[in-house]
Amino acid sequence: MQRRSARGQAHISLSAQNLSPDMASDLEKPSRLSQRSLGVTNRIWVLLGLLVFILTCTHFVWPTIGTASAVRNYSNADVKAKNYFNATEVGPNPFAFCPIYGPGDELGSRYGALTLSKSRLHLGSGARVQRVLNQALAGQPVTISVLGGSISACHGAGDDPISPKCYPSKFFQWWNSVFPHPASELTNGAMRRTNAGYFGFCNSHHLPDVTDLVIIELDTEDPP
């Protein structure tokens, strides 16, 4: 018994003998994407070119990640020189404790010059501190960061890194009273029971990416 095929399944096959030479060559010729160049198919070259094009476009659309922050230069054109170490110089002083060991220097009058000099192991040139002061005098914000042990972590003084009873917050409040700026910041990365050996390797985990002044206090943690 024979069955008639359905209409949707009708198929006409053409043999190569019934085709013209041009049609037969078109059927036998592979597509350009299947051809090889330098041992790789053209389809792969097209995909690689498309990937490079997308990466190039994203490079110009989005900013580059990890660019270094621009170094800000501050002018000291409006800064007037004054010798704060001279107690006989006439004129108002910006701070109550100036000049050093003067009438308003409470620490100097209480402990004396000899005792205070023993607490300073290395004074340095002071150039970096002067740069921060010039920045503040120019009306720019300043970021202050603190590293240290239990004392800087405010243990027993509120047990909060930014407790108003602790010295980092008190110092920051004093700084804002002298150099007020709403964008100035205080960060406290101190941890209890940590010493210089720890912060020597892991200080970057406790400091912001950009900071202007770093205060390090390890008095009770480091051995003498």
Backbone bond lengths (Angstrom), bond angles and torsions (degrees), N, CA, C in turn:
res aa  C-N    CA-C-N  psi(-1)  N-CA   C-N-CA  omega(-1)  CA-C   N-CA-C  phi
1 M - - - 1.461 - - 1.515 108.20 -
2 Q 1.277 115.77 135.29 1.458 121.77 -179.39 1.519 109.95 -106.19
3 R 1.331 114.69 143.11 1.454 120.85 177.58 1.516 109.84 -116.44
4 R 1.287 113.44 143.49 1.459 118.54 178.38 1.523 108.61 -87.66
5 S 1.290 115.25 131.30 1.469 119.55 -179.36 1.511 110.60 -68.89
6 A 1.335 114.80 152.71 1.465 119.62 179.88 1.516 110.55 -69.83
7 R 1.340 114.40 162.46 1.457 118.87 -177.24 1.537 111.56 -66.57
8 G 1.332 115.05 -37.75 1.465 117.34 -178.10 1.509 112.99 -70.39
9 Q 1.315 118.37 -14.56 1.450 121.16 -178.01 1.517 112.64 -102.02
10 A 1.296 116.61 9.72 1.460 119.32 179.76 1.512 109.78 -66.49
11 H 1.286 117.45 138.49 1.461 122.53 -176.26 1.519 108.65 -144.13
12 I 1.298 114.63 134.96 1.460 120.92 178.67 1.506 107.18 -116.35
13 S 1.267 117.55 118.86 1.458 122.85 179.41 1.508 109.42 -101.22
14 L 1.300 113.87 137.59 1.456 120.39 179.27 1.511 108.33 -113.47
15 S 1.238 115.91 129.19 1.459 120.39 176.81 1.509 109.72 -86.89
16 A 1.299 115.20 155.51 1.463 119.62 -179.45 1.516 112.23 -63.68
17 Q 1.363 116.39 -21.39 1.457 118.47 -179.63 1.515 111.71 -72.05
18 N 1.352 116.36 -29.74 1.461 119.70 -178.20 1.523 113.12 -85.68
19 L 1.368 118.77 -5.89 1.455 121.78 -178.32 1.512 110.77 -92.07
20 S 1.320 113.73 153.75 1.459 119.04 176.06 1.523 109.31 -74.03
21 P 1.303 119.34 162.01 1.479 120.97 -179.84 1.518 112.86 -59.77
22 D 1.362 117.87 -36.47 1.472 119.64 -179.42 1.516 111.10 -67.79
23 M 1.331 117.54 -42.44 1.458 120.51 -179.92 1.519 110.92 -67.76
24 A 1.299 117.35 -37.54 1.465 119.85 179.02 1.520 111.46 -65.83
25 S 1.340 117.62 -37.51 1.469 119.85 178.84 1.522 111.57 -69.54
26 D 1.378 116.70 -32.73 1.466 119.21 178.08 1.518 111.45 -68.04
27 L 1.333 116.71 -36.08 1.455 119.07 179.08 1.520 111.84 -71.25
28 E 1.296 116.96 -35.24 1.459 120.06 -178.58 1.529 112.55 -80.21
29 K 1.350 119.32 -22.63 1.459 122.67 -176.77 1.525 110.25 -77.10
30 P 1.352 120.85 125.34 1.477 122.00 179.40 1.531 110.87 -72.86
31 S 1.351 115.90 161.35 1.461 120.71 179.97 1.531 110.30 -71.92
32 R 1.331 115.62 162.25 1.461 119.83 -178.59 1.524 111.70 -67.61
33 L 1.327 118.11 -31.60 1.459 120.07 178.93 1.520 112.23 -68.14
34 S 1.337 115.95 -25.39 1.464 119.15 179.72 1.515 112.69 -85.34
35 Q 1.321 116.79 -12.58 1.457 119.35 179.51 1.526 110.36 -72.41
36 R 1.305 116.70 159.02 1.456 122.82 -176.28 1.523 110.89 -109.07
37 S 1.332 113.65 142.05 1.461 121.50 173.98 1.520 107.57 -134.30
38 L 1.323 115.62 121.80 1.468 121.66 -176.79 1.521 111.64 58.42
39 G 1.309 116.02 35.39 1.454 120.89 177.06 1.508 115.10 81.94
40 V 1.334 118.40 2.55 1.460 122.55 -178.65 1.519 108.15 -126.23
41 T 1.321 116.45 141.90 1.457 119.94 -179.96 1.524 110.45 -67.02
42 N 1.329 114.18 153.61 1.468 119.31 -179.63 1.521 111.98 -65.46
43 R 1.327 117.61 -24.75 1.463 119.64 178.25 1.533 111.07 -62.67
44 I 1.329 116.56 -39.21 1.467 120.04 178.57 1.521 110.75 -68.97
45 W 1.344 117.00 -38.31 1.463 119.26 177.52 1.523 111.37 -63.00
46 V 1.322 116.71 -37.35 1.467 120.22 178.55 1.526 110.51 -65.70
47 L 1.335 117.11 -41.62 1.461 120.33 179.09 1.526 111.45 -65.39
48 L 1.339 116.72 -40.40 1.463 119.58 177.75 1.524 111.79 -64.84
49 G 1.319 116.67 -41.08 1.460 119.60 177.54 1.515 112.32 -63.94
50 L 1.341 116.47 -38.51 1.462 120.16 177.59 1.527 111.18 -65.70
51 L 1.343 117.03 -38.92 1.458 120.60 178.53 1.524 111.44 -65.09
52 V 1.331 117.23 -42.88 1.466 120.59 178.09 1.523 110.70 -63.79
53 F 1.306 117.49 -37.63 1.464 120.97 178.87 1.526 111.22 -64.79
54 I 1.343 116.45 -41.62 1.468 119.82 179.66 1.526 110.84 -66.23
55 L 1.346 117.13 -43.30 1.461 119.92 178.95 1.523 111.79 -63.80
56 T 1.317 117.22 -37.59 1.465 120.36 178.42 1.522 111.32 -65.82
57 C 1.323 116.49 -40.44 1.469 119.76 179.38 1.524 111.28 -66.29
58 T 1.344 117.03 -42.51 1.463 119.34 179.91 1.524 111.66 -67.12
59 H 1.332 117.45 -28.36 1.465 119.77 178.78 1.524 111.19 -65.63
60 F 1.324 117.21 -35.60 1.458 120.39 -179.60 1.522 112.10 -87.38
61 V 1.335 117.74 -24.13 1.464 119.92 -178.87 1.516 110.39 -77.87
62 W 1.350 117.27 -49.10 1.460 121.48 -179.23 1.511 109.86 -99.45
63 P 1.339 117.89 145.12 1.473 119.57 178.87 1.513 110.90 -68.58
64 T 1.301 114.88 156.91 1.454 120.72 -179.05 1.515 110.35 -70.15
65 I 1.330 116.31 134.39 1.463 121.94 -178.64 1.520 109.05 -83.25
66 G 1.330 116.25 138.66 1.455 120.99 176.05 1.510 114.81 87.23
67 T 1.332 118.00 17.12 1.451 119.47 177.97 1.520 110.05 -71.28
68 A 1.288 116.05 142.27 1.464 120.95 -179.29 1.517 110.02 -70.96
69 S 1.322 115.40 140.68 1.454 119.92 179.60 1.524 110.01 -70.01
70 A 1.304 114.47 144.71 1.456 119.63 -178.33 1.527 110.36 -68.15
71 V 1.302 115.50 139.68 1.459 121.09 179.19 1.524 108.56 -79.71
72 R 1.321 115.66 124.07 1.452 120.25 -178.01 1.527 109.72 -88.63
73 N 1.300 115.17 131.71 1.455 121.33 178.11 1.525 108.80 -104.81
74 Y 1.311 115.59 135.54 1.449 120.98 -178.22 1.521 108.84 -120.08
75 S 1.284 113.79 136.55 1.456 119.84 -178.16 1.526 109.95 -91.06
76 N 1.309 115.34 141.84 1.460 121.08 175.61 1.522 110.71 -109.18
77 A 1.340 115.49 29.86 1.465 119.56 -177.78 1.523 111.33 -66.23
78 D 1.346 116.54 -33.89 1.465 120.09 -177.78 1.527 112.82 -93.32
79 V 1.320 117.49 3.18 1.460 120.57 -179.28 1.527 108.99 -86.32
80 K 1.320 116.16 127.17 1.458 121.70 -179.83 1.523 109.51 -99.70
81 A 1.308 115.80 131.09 1.458 120.86 -178.56 1.527 110.06 -71.34
82 K 1.336 115.13 140.91 1.461 120.71 178.31 1.520 107.92 -151.40
83 N 1.297 116.96 135.09 1.452 122.47 179.37 1.526 108.49 -89.31
84 Y 1.339 115.93 97.98 1.458 119.95 -178.08 1.525 112.50 -78.68
85 F 1.318 118.06 -7.67 1.456 120.62 178.85 1.534 111.90 -87.97
86 N 1.302 116.28 -6.28 1.465 120.35 -178.19 1.526 108.61 -96.07
87 A 1.327 116.45 110.10 1.467 120.63 -177.19 1.518 112.34 -73.98
88 T 1.333 117.99 -19.01 1.461 120.48 -177.31 1.520 113.00 -91.62
89 E 1.327 118.09 -3.49 1.463 120.00 -177.82 1.525 109.75 -71.91
90 V 1.306 115.40 135.15 1.459 121.20 -176.73 1.524 108.93 -83.88
91 G 1.324 116.66 139.36 1.456 121.17 177.86 1.512 110.91 131.14
92 P 1.318 116.61 152.29 1.473 119.42 -179.07 1.523 111.35 -70.78
93 N 1.308 115.86 143.62 1.452 121.98 178.02 1.531 109.51 -96.26
94 P 1.330 117.24 145.59 1.464 118.87 -177.82 1.518 113.26 -71.75
95 F 1.337 117.95 -23.86 1.456 121.46 -177.99 1.523 109.35 -122.97
96 A 1.319 114.64 151.96 1.469 119.20 -178.18 1.522 112.09 -68.71
97 F 1.337 117.36 -27.73 1.461 120.30 -177.43 1.522 112.75 -88.91
98 C 1.313 118.71 3.21 1.465 121.55 176.28 1.526 109.27 -95.53
99 P 1.321 117.58 141.49 1.464 128.28 -2.23 1.524 111.56 -76.98
100 I 1.321 116.31 166.06 1.452 120.89 -178.22 1.525 110.13 -63.14
101 Y 1.326 115.60 135.27 1.464 124.35 -176.95 1.531 111.55 61.85
102 G 1.331 115.28 24.06 1.454 119.56 176.60 1.518 111.37 -88.36
103 P 1.324 117.40 -169.39 1.474 120.02 -178.37 1.523 113.20 -63.38
104 G 1.337 118.24 -31.01 1.459 120.21 -177.98 1.511 114.79 -92.11
105 D 1.316 118.67 -0.73 1.462 122.02 -179.04 1.527 108.46 -85.76
106 E 1.339 116.45 95.56 1.464 120.45 -177.36 1.524 111.88 -68.16
107 L 1.334 116.95 -42.01 1.465 119.21 179.79 1.523 111.33 -65.40
108 G 1.333 116.29 -39.92 1.457 119.29 179.36 1.510 112.50 -64.63
109 S 1.325 116.81 -40.23 1.461 119.64 179.78 1.524 112.22 -74.08
110 R 1.330 117.48 -26.15 1.465 119.84 -178.68 1.521 111.91 -80.72
111 Y 1.345 117.14 -44.81 1.464 119.97 -173.52 1.527 113.08 -102.97
112 G 1.307 117.91 -26.35 1.455 119.98 179.99 1.521 112.20 88.78
113 A 1.321 114.94 163.09 1.466 120.65 -176.01 1.519 112.03 -68.80
114 L 1.334 118.46 -36.73 1.461 121.09 -177.24 1.525 111.33 -66.60
115 T 1.308 117.31 -45.03 1.469 120.38 -178.86 1.525 111.14 -66.82
116 L 1.312 117.39 -41.79 1.460 120.10 179.64 1.524 111.70 -67.99
117 S 1.315 117.74 -32.43 1.466 119.62 178.76 1.523 111.59 -67.48
118 K 1.337 117.86 -29.31 1.458 120.71 177.88 1.530 112.30 -71.72
119 S 1.316 117.72 -20.53 1.465 120.87 -179.88 1.521 112.50 -83.85
120 R 1.312 117.69 -4.52 1.462 121.56 -178.53 1.517 108.51 -112.39
121 L 1.325 114.94 106.78 1.460 119.28 -178.10 1.520 111.29 -78.05
122 H 1.332 116.55 -42.14 1.470 120.63 -178.73 1.524 107.84 -146.64
123 L 1.317 116.22 118.15 1.463 120.45 -178.53 1.520 112.53 -82.10
124 G 1.317 117.56 -32.84 1.460 119.90 -177.16 1.517 111.71 73.38
125 S 1.316 115.18 -174.26 1.467 119.98 -178.75 1.522 112.32 -84.03
126 G 1.325 117.43 -22.88 1.462 120.37 -177.69 1.511 114.13 78.02
127 A 1.337 117.90 8.35 1.470 120.16 -176.61 1.522 111.53 -66.89
128 R 1.331 116.99 -40.37 1.464 118.94 -178.15 1.523 111.70 -70.87
129 V 1.334 116.66 -35.91 1.463 118.99 176.11 1.524 110.32 -66.96
130 Q 1.318 116.64 -39.15 1.463 119.74 177.26 1.526 111.27 -63.99
131 R 1.331 116.95 -33.99 1.461 119.42 177.44 1.528 111.01 -65.49
132 V 1.337 116.50 -39.05 1.465 119.64 177.24 1.525 110.71 -67.12
133 L 1.331 116.99 -39.68 1.462 119.96 178.41 1.525 111.31 -65.62
134 N 1.321 117.01 -39.36 1.466 119.43 176.15 1.523 110.97 -63.10
135 Q 1.318 116.34 -36.52 1.463 120.13 176.87 1.524 110.86 -63.71
136 A 1.329 116.56 -43.11 1.464 119.70 179.30 1.523 111.43 -69.34
137 L 1.336 117.22 -39.16 1.462 120.15 178.45 1.522 112.04 -66.52
138 A 1.330 116.71 -25.76 1.465 120.28 177.30 1.519 112.68 -79.30
139 G 1.346 116.89 1.46 1.463 120.17 178.03 1.505 114.42 83.80
140 Q 1.334 117.58 21.49 1.456 121.54 -179.30 1.529 110.20 -99.26
141 P 1.340 117.40 152.04 1.471 119.58 177.28 1.517 111.60 -70.75
142 V 1.310 115.73 153.97 1.460 122.51 -178.01 1.524 108.39 -129.83
143 T 1.325 115.84 134.06 1.464 121.91 175.52 1.522 108.75 -102.03
144 I 1.327 116.27 122.75 1.457 122.73 -178.51 1.524 108.20 -111.04
145 S 1.327 116.86 128.73 1.460 122.33 -179.05 1.523 109.28 -121.60
146 V 1.326 115.29 145.78 1.464 122.10 -177.59 1.520 108.74 -123.28
147 L 1.331 115.92 133.39 1.458 123.36 172.20 1.525 108.08 -125.24
148 G 1.314 116.48 143.65 1.452 118.62 179.23 1.509 111.86 169.29
149 G 1.334 114.18 -167.55 1.454 121.01 -177.66 1.514 112.19 -102.96
150 S 1.326 115.43 -134.58 1.463 120.70 -172.81 1.520 112.46 -65.98
151 I 1.327 117.05 -37.90 1.466 119.25 -178.28 1.524 110.19 -65.90
152 S 1.331 116.96 -46.21 1.463 119.94 179.61 1.519 111.64 -71.00
153 A 1.337 117.48 -24.91 1.465 120.58 176.09 1.519 112.13 -80.66
154 C 1.333 117.03 5.67 1.466 123.87 174.50 1.523 111.90 65.04
155 H 1.329 116.79 35.64 1.462 119.90 176.24 1.528 109.25 -69.42
156 G 1.323 115.85 121.70 1.450 121.00 -177.15 1.511 114.40 82.93
157 A 1.327 116.86 0.43 1.472 120.62 178.88 1.518 109.36 -128.76
158 G 1.327 115.07 50.47 1.453 120.44 -179.02 1.507 113.54 105.92
159 D 1.358 117.14 -19.57 1.466 122.33 179.55 1.528 111.64 52.29
160 D 1.305 115.70 34.18 1.463 122.49 177.13 1.524 107.10 -134.79
161 P 1.339 118.72 129.57 1.476 119.65 -176.61 1.521 114.25 -56.44
162 I 1.322 117.60 -25.80 1.466 120.06 179.30 1.529 110.33 -118.51
163 S 1.323 116.10 33.63 1.462 119.97 178.78 1.528 110.07 -64.86
164 P 1.319 118.52 137.38 1.477 119.71 179.48 1.521 113.14 -66.04
165 K 1.341 118.14 -13.22 1.458 121.23 178.19 1.525 112.44 -86.66
166 C 1.328 117.29 -11.04 1.458 121.72 -174.18 1.531 110.23 -95.19
167 Y 1.334 115.45 157.34 1.461 119.17 -173.01 1.530 113.85 -67.18
168 P 1.368 121.78 -32.15 1.473 117.60 177.12 1.523 112.86 -60.15
169 S 1.336 116.09 -42.88 1.461 119.00 178.81 1.523 111.51 -69.06
170 K 1.321 116.82 -38.76 1.467 119.69 178.57 1.529 110.89 -64.47
171 F 1.332 115.83 -41.06 1.462 118.51 178.14 1.523 110.73 -65.56
172 F 1.319 117.58 -39.64 1.462 120.25 179.86 1.531 110.89 -67.16
173 Q 1.319 116.77 -37.39 1.466 119.53 176.65 1.526 110.68 -64.98
174 W 1.330 116.24 -40.17 1.464 118.58 177.07 1.526 110.58 -64.95
175 W 1.333 116.96 -41.08 1.468 120.44 179.73 1.526 110.60 -60.95
176 N 1.320 116.84 -42.64 1.462 119.67 179.60 1.522 112.04 -68.95
177 S 1.327 117.14 -26.08 1.469 118.48 176.40 1.524 111.57 -72.40
178 V 1.343 116.56 -27.64 1.466 120.47 179.36 1.524 111.00 -91.54
179 F 1.350 116.54 -44.16 1.465 122.14 -179.55 1.530 108.80 -122.45
180 P 1.304 118.57 74.04 1.473 119.63 -176.54 1.527 111.80 -68.52
181 H 1.310 114.91 131.51 1.467 121.51 174.51 1.524 107.98 -158.33
182 P 1.328 118.49 129.51 1.475 119.80 -176.68 1.518 113.81 -67.88
183 A 1.335 118.44 -19.44 1.464 120.87 -177.17 1.520 113.17 -94.69
184 S 1.328 118.47 -0.31 1.465 119.91 177.00 1.526 109.80 -68.33
185 E 1.328 115.96 145.20 1.466 121.09 -174.18 1.523 110.77 -130.98
186 L 1.334 114.24 155.76 1.464 122.73 174.62 1.518 108.54 -127.12
187 T 1.329 116.83 126.97 1.462 122.04 174.55 1.520 108.25 -122.69
188 N 1.315 115.81 138.20 1.465 121.49 -179.02 1.525 107.80 -124.48
189 G 1.323 116.21 108.43 1.457 121.63 178.78 1.510 113.32 -105.34
190 A 1.335 117.27 20.72 1.464 120.67 -178.68 1.525 110.63 -71.51
191 M 1.329 115.20 150.17 1.462 122.45 178.05 1.525 109.19 -136.52
192 R 1.310 115.33 143.59 1.457 119.79 178.00 1.532 110.39 -69.92
193 R 1.322 115.33 145.60 1.464 123.19 176.53 1.529 112.15 59.93
194 T 1.297 117.17 40.36 1.464 122.52 174.68 1.519 108.52 -124.66
195 N 1.319 115.85 148.73 1.455 120.38 -176.82 1.517 110.05 -127.68
196 A 1.332 115.46 -170.85 1.459 120.69 -177.41 1.521 111.84 -66.37
197 G 1.340 117.60 -28.94 1.460 119.54 178.26 1.516 112.36 -62.55
198 Y 1.327 116.49 -36.76 1.467 119.81 178.62 1.526 111.21 -73.19
199 F 1.329 116.31 -49.22 1.462 119.20 -177.25 1.523 111.91 -69.47
200 G 1.332 117.49 -20.02 1.453 118.60 176.51 1.515 112.87 -64.07
201 F 1.338 116.81 -27.98 1.462 120.92 -179.94 1.528 112.52 -105.74
202 C 1.323 117.50 -31.08 1.471 120.45 -171.01 1.518 112.75 -115.78
203 N 1.327 118.27 21.68 1.465 119.05 -177.90 1.516 112.33 -65.79
204 S 1.339 117.53 -29.31 1.467 119.41 -178.21 1.523 112.24 -66.81
205 H 1.338 117.80 -21.77 1.463 120.67 177.74 1.529 112.08 -78.51
206 H 1.310 117.38 -10.42 1.464 121.23 -177.28 1.526 112.33 -117.08
207 L 1.320 117.04 4.81 1.458 121.44 -179.74 1.520 109.49 -123.32
208 P 1.320 117.92 147.37 1.470 119.30 174.00 1.522 110.66 -70.08
209 D 1.316 115.52 167.27 1.464 119.79 -178.85 1.527 111.63 -63.80
210 V 1.314 116.72 -35.30 1.466 121.17 -179.64 1.522 107.86 -127.95
211 T 1.302 116.43 121.11 1.463 121.80 176.59 1.518 108.76 -143.22
212 D 1.318 116.14 154.85 1.463 120.96 -175.08 1.523 112.78 -104.78
213 L 1.318 117.19 -36.45 1.465 120.84 -176.56 1.521 108.68 -136.39
214 V 1.337 116.58 126.02 1.464 122.36 179.84 1.522 108.14 -115.68
215 I 1.322 116.35 124.02 1.465 123.04 177.47 1.527 107.62 -105.78
216 I 1.322 117.17 122.05 1.465 122.89 -177.95 1.525 108.34 -113.83
217 E 1.317 115.65 124.61 1.467 121.75 -179.99 1.521 108.03 -131.61
218 L 1.328 116.87 111.81 1.463 122.33 179.42 1.527 109.38 -134.72
219 D 1.307 116.05 43.11 1.462 120.73 -171.66 1.524 111.84 -67.11
220 T 1.328 117.51 -46.95 1.461 120.52 -175.08 1.518 113.22 -92.20
221 E 1.324 118.11 -10.93 1.462 120.70 -174.88 1.524 112.61 -92.72
222 D 1.318 117.67 -37.02 1.461 120.61 -178.21 1.528 110.25 -86.24
223 P 1.319 117.55 138.64 1.471 119.13 177.27 1.520 110.20 -68.72
224 P 1.320 117.85 151.45 1.472 120.35 -179.33 1.524 111.54 -68.25
